[in-house]
Amino acid sequence: MSNSVTGDFGLSQIGQIAVPVSDLERALAFYRDILGMRFLFQAPPGLAFFDCDGVRLMLDAPAAAQAAKGSVIYYKVSELEKAFETLSRRGVVFEAKPHMIARLRDHELWMAFFRDTEGNLLALMSEVAV
């Protein structure tokens, strides 16, 4: 799989899926203890992360209003700015320019959000080594 941003660029690899939840502790226990998913970490404000064989699942309490209405798919790209520019040229309207979401121990997490034709939130994500 190539993440190069050229004329044949296309999204393919999912890096993260966000699941809106109304009760983070209840959802955390369900995913971790009932489903047996591998818990990674919790982060403020109201987020919990699991590893699903390389795809990250994020429980998202701040998005509680969207609970049971949909999830956010995060597409991994190696060059966020180039992917942003390519998709913008193709008519994608982004909610904001790419921006850093979190600075972690060994990388920064950058994202840019947009919506599909049905109004569903989607995102590009890039993990940049520091």
Secondary structure, 3 states (H helix, E strand, C coil): CCCCCCCCCCCCCEEEEEEECCCHHHHHHHHHHHCCCEEEEEECCCEEEEEECCEEEEEEHHHHHHCCCCCEEEEECCCHHHHHHHHHHCCCCECCCCEEEEECCCEEEEEEEEECCCCCEEEEEEEEEC
